[in-house]
Amino acid sequence: MSCKVRIPAPLRRYTGDAAELHLDAATVGDLVKTIEAGHPGFAAKVLDDKGQLRRFINIYVNQEDIRFAGGLGTPLKDGDEVSIIPAIAGGDTSPAAPVDSPAWGR
């Protein structure tokens, strides 16, 4: 079951700078294990110490969030497209900080 996996820029150093991988896996969890086997250190950036998806990492299969589709057990089929997306958070968004202020660039 070959899937196309999109790797975001912050995680590419763990995949040899590959922006996209084509891999076979039965589930999303198996996919993470397969990536880890070829690129040690990748899983630690995506999974927490309990082997669960990290809070600020989102994985989509064909644009559907796996948190609502079966988590790491979400099945994969040939031709699926998997996107790994780290959430972006932080910065000063208080009304006192205008959009063009340096606080928005932190």
C-alpha positions as CSV (number, residue, x, y, z in Angstrom):
1,M,0.0,0.0,0.0
2,S,2.2,2.8,-1.3
3,C,1.4,6.2,0.2
4,K,2.7,9.6,-0.5
5,V,3.9,11.3,2.7
6,R,4.5,15.0,2.8
7,I,7.2,16.0,5.3
8,P,7.1,19.6,6.6
9,A,10.3,21.7,6.5
10,P,10.9,21.5,10.3
11,L,11.1,17.7,10.1
12,R,13.1,17.3,6.9
13,R,16.4,17.2,8.7
14,Y,15.2,13.9,10.1
15,T,14.4,12.6,6.6
16,G,17.6,13.6,4.8
17,D,15.9,16.8,3.6
18,A,13.2,14.8,1.7
19,A,10.0,16.8,1.4
20,E,8.1,13.7,0.2
21,L,8.4,10.0,0.8
22,H,6.7,7.1,-0.9
23,L,6.2,4.2,1.6
24,D,4.2,1.1,2.2
25,A,2.3,0.8,5.5
26,A,-1.0,-0.6,6.7
27,T,-1.7,2.1,9.3
28,V,-0.5,5.6,10.2
29,G,1.4,4.1,13.2
30,D,3.1,1.6,10.9
31,L,4.0,4.5,8.6
32,V,5.7,6.4,11.5
33,K,7.6,3.2,12.3
34,T,8.7,2.7,8.7
35,I,9.9,6.3,8.5
36,E,11.8,5.8,11.8
37,A,13.5,2.7,10.5
38,G,15.0,4.6,7.6
39,H,15.4,7.9,9.4
40,P,16.3,7.4,13.1
41,G,15.1,10.2,15.4
42,F,12.0,11.0,13.3
43,A,9.5,9.2,15.6
44,A,10.6,11.1,18.7
45,K,9.6,14.4,17.0
46,V,6.1,13.1,16.1
47,L,5.3,10.8,19.0
48,D,5.5,11.4,22.8
49,D,7.1,9.1,25.4
50,K,3.9,7.0,25.5
51,G,4.0,6.4,21.7
52,Q,1.0,8.8,21.1
53,L,0.8,11.6,18.6
54,R,2.4,14.7,20.1
55,R,-0.1,17.5,21.0
56,F,1.2,19.9,18.4
57,I,1.6,17.5,15.5
58,N,-1.3,16.9,13.2
59,I,-1.4,14.1,10.7
60,Y,-4.0,14.0,7.9
61,V,-4.8,11.2,5.5
62,N,-6.4,12.5,2.4
63,Q,-7.1,15.8,4.2
64,E,-8.9,14.0,7.2
65,D,-7.4,14.5,10.7
66,I,-6.4,11.1,12.1
67,R,-7.5,12.2,15.6
68,F,-11.1,11.9,14.3
69,A,-10.5,8.8,12.1
70,G,-8.8,6.3,14.3
71,G,-5.6,7.9,15.5
72,L,-2.4,6.0,14.7
73,G,-4.5,3.0,13.9
74,T,-6.0,4.8,10.9
75,P,-5.8,2.4,8.0
76,L,-3.9,3.3,4.8
77,K,-4.6,2.2,1.3
78,D,-2.7,2.4,-1.9
79,G,-2.6,6.0,-3.2
80,D,-3.4,7.7,0.1
81,E,-1.7,11.1,0.7
82,V,-0.5,11.6,4.3
83,S,0.4,15.1,5.5
84,I,2.4,15.7,8.7
85,I,1.8,19.2,9.9
86,P,3.4,20.8,13.0
87,A,1.1,23.3,14.7
88,I,2.3,26.8,15.0
89,A,1.8,28.5,18.3
90,G,3.1,31.3,20.4
91,G,3.8,35.0,20.1
92,D,2.1,38.1,21.6
93,T,-1.3,38.4,20.1
94,S,-2.7,40.8,22.7
95,P,-4.6,43.8,21.4
96,A,-1.8,46.0,22.7
97,A,0.6,44.4,20.1
98,P,0.0,45.8,16.6
99,V,0.3,43.3,13.8
100,D,3.4,45.1,12.5
101,S,5.2,45.1,15.9
102,P,8.3,43.0,16.6
103,A,6.2,40.9,19.0
104,W,4.4,39.2,16.1
105,G,7.7,38.1,14.7
106,R,8.9,36.3,17.8
